[in-house]
């Protein structure tokens, strides 16, 4: 499933071609137009037009019922797969290890540019080619069994943008699976800054609070929001405008209910802690 607003037609075409080129798998592809009607799609690629931009996670969710198959693959319209065996490699890994419920590959910047460290979803970044369990994911390129996606409740539709990959990874763990960063699998993505979105700081803060309210027991929720509040103050205290926008979202997160509360089990929190990332940081 490829999500797009139709603003990057050349990138979208490249992404579609890279999926169509995959070998060893049967494909059922839908392009979801988030507030846009997909046109001029290749044969065998369906389009789904949403009348308005419903946000990134809700847009992805809308595409899921339109495709069949045992596995789901989510691709943003500015990402693409350079290797034709990417999808079959993912299928083999989850088949050989049924504890894997989500795979994020290594993302490489094109043309040999250095890739941002934030693309490695772990505290100790290390070698980007090193694989590990993860507790968040970069949502641009994600593979997972459909059964796990359904059990986890899909993407966090109310979030609109930011941190839906954290919640999905947490809920994968809560279903008894592991989310994995596979550093020897690769996808390409241009280097862009998340602050290009006008409401980045507000949604970043609001969704941190919503993550806690939707998923964490009260002691963990307070620790999680508190730790991130401290981090943002230390990071942006010299930039008052950023802090004002961030705290506007922080207050909105407490005032507004995100719905969809499904508290992580304590045994899940213990598993995550033993694996190196308790959900309080």
Secondary structure as GFF3:
##gff-version 3
##sequence-region A 1 281
A	DSSP	beta_strand	2	4	.	.	.	ID=ss1
A	DSSP	alpha_helix	9	20	.	.	.	ID=ss2
A	DSSP	beta_strand	29	34	.	.	.	ID=ss3
A	DSSP	beta_strand	45	50	.	.	.	ID=ss4
A	DSSP	alpha_helix	56	64	.	.	.	ID=ss5
A	DSSP	beta_strand	71	76	.	.	.	ID=ss6
A	DSSP	beta_strand	79	80	.	.	.	ID=ss7
A	DSSP	alpha_helix	86	96	.	.	.	ID=ss8
A	DSSP	beta_strand	100	108	.	.	.	ID=ss9
A	DSSP	three_ten_helix	110	112	.	.	.	ID=ss10
A	DSSP	three_ten_helix	117	119	.	.	.	ID=ss11
A	DSSP	beta_strand	132	134	.	.	.	ID=ss12
A	DSSP	beta_strand	141	145	.	.	.	ID=ss13
A	DSSP	alpha_helix	146	152	.	.	.	ID=ss14
A	DSSP	three_ten_helix	157	159	.	.	.	ID=ss15
A	DSSP	alpha_helix	164	174	.	.	.	ID=ss16
A	DSSP	beta_strand	178	189	.	.	.	ID=ss17
A	DSSP	three_ten_helix	194	196	.	.	.	ID=ss18
A	DSSP	alpha_helix	200	215	.	.	.	ID=ss19
A	DSSP	alpha_helix	218	236	.	.	.	ID=ss20
A	DSSP	alpha_helix	240	255	.	.	.	ID=ss21
A	DSSP	alpha_helix	266	274	.	.	.	ID=ss22
###
